[in-house]
Amino acid sequence: MNLVKKLIASLFAVIITVVIALSPQIVNSFIFTDVNVTAPDWATFLINFSWIAFLLTFVLPTTYFVTYAMLSRTDRRYGVNASALAVPIVTAIMGFLIVYFFQSMITALIGYALIALSAVALLLIIGNNETVFYPTPTILSFANDGELPLVSVVIPAYNEEEMIGQAIESALNQTYPNIEVIVADDGSTDNTAKIASDFSNRYPGKVRLIRHEKNFGKFKALNSGISVAKGEFIYHMDADGSLAPDNVEKIVSIFNNDGELGAAASMVAISNDKNALTKLQQIEYLFEQLIVRYSQSTGKNVIICPGIG
């Protein structure tokens, strides 16, 4: 079965790569202006080389891994109903073929409409299946003899006075009730330790502060926090982030459903995407989480679970 999925993923990746490779010609066919521009040979070579490199190093492998991941997930979760997904996929392929072979405005619009409708149908099918496959668990279902396992939220921090309060509050305001928060201050020179200490005084037994006299690095602060944690689960979050209210509950539920699971990570989103740099960072995060880490998970070999969650 794995060989079949790999062959399908390879074929689909090649088709998508070819379609994208031919897309400039398709676009040009709808432009009714004749522009004669002579470019130097070296510029033409660089453009062609860059385009081919992009197709071979990004489009082809990314499409393969994503397709293989989706086929694996479909096989696990849909079982005998997996064939239903073939309808929107085949429809989308027909749309691509219509756009390419029938190069008129009306047929192109029909093709693009088929592709758009197929994408919507596919997302609805997958979304509905995700809801059924992962029903929202109740907190009481995690209780062992009437008590929920303790989750230790470890927050390594260095000069995070502007964000540390928000991070601690988001951890305290979780729907999952049995939580302790450990702030590991890594020799901060600002008010990070003071803010964390204020929370510790307001929530004794719930928030703890440990301090380094000097800055050793994030890994050292994280290990220091873990060394004093009392929880059955260790939850690592960054000091400049905040958690969705039901984040911990959902993470713990995953462990409750899979006894062999060793680590889990949640989605990370950029909230201050106000400039070009943070927007690019958001794209990088989405690519890393939705494609790279998801592809790794199909083989149960996620390399790292960084940052929040």
C-alpha positions, 0 to 999 in steps of 0.5 A: 500500500505504501508503494502505491501511495508513493507512486500516486504522490510521485505522479501527482507531483510531476503533473502539478510541476508540469502544470506550473512550469507551463503556467507562464505560457497559459497566462501569456495566451490571455494577454493580447499585446505584442511586446518585443523585448530582447534580454541579454543571453546571461539574463535569459539563462539566469531566469530559466535556471532560477525557474527550473531550480524553483520547480525541482527543489521546491514545487516537486518535493513539496507537492510529493510530500504533501500528497503522500502525507494526505494519502497516508492520513486519508488511508488511516482516517477514512478507510473504505470511504477514502474513495470519496475524496477522488471526486473533488481531486479528479474534478480539479485535474479536469479543471487544470486540463480544461484551462490548459488545452482549451485556451479561451476565456470562457473555458478557462473560467469554467476550468478555474471554477471547477478547481475552486469548487473542488478545493472547497469540497475537499476542505469541507470533507477533510474538515468534517472528518477531522471533527469526527475523528477528533471529537472534543473530549471532556476534561473529566475523561482525562481524570484518573481516580477523580484527579486530573494529571498535573501539567507543568508549564515551563517558561524560560525568559530573558529580558521579556518584561513586555510580554512575560505577564501576558504569557503567564496569564494565558497559562493561568487562564486555561480551561484545563484546571490542574496547571502549575507555571514555572518561570525560569528567569535566565539572568534578565536585566530588566523587570522580567523577574519582578513581574514573575515574582508578583505573579508568584505572590498572587498565585502561591503554589500555582506560579513559581519563579527560579532565577539564574544569576547570569545568562546561560542560554534558553536551553539551560533555563528550560532544563532548570525549569524542568528539573523542579517541575512536578507535573506528569506532563511538561509543557514548554512555551516561549515567554513572548507568546500566549496560549489559546484558552483551550490549548493545554486541554487539547494537547493533553487529550492527544496523549490520552488518545495515544499511549505511544505518543512522546511529544506534541506541538500546537500551531504557532501564529504571528500576532504582530505581523505588521511589517514585511519581516514578520509577515515573512516569518508567518509564511515560514512558520506556516510552511514549517508546520503545515508541510515539513512537520506534517510530512515528518509526522506521516512516518512518526518521526517529528524531529522537534517540537519548538516554541509554544506548545 
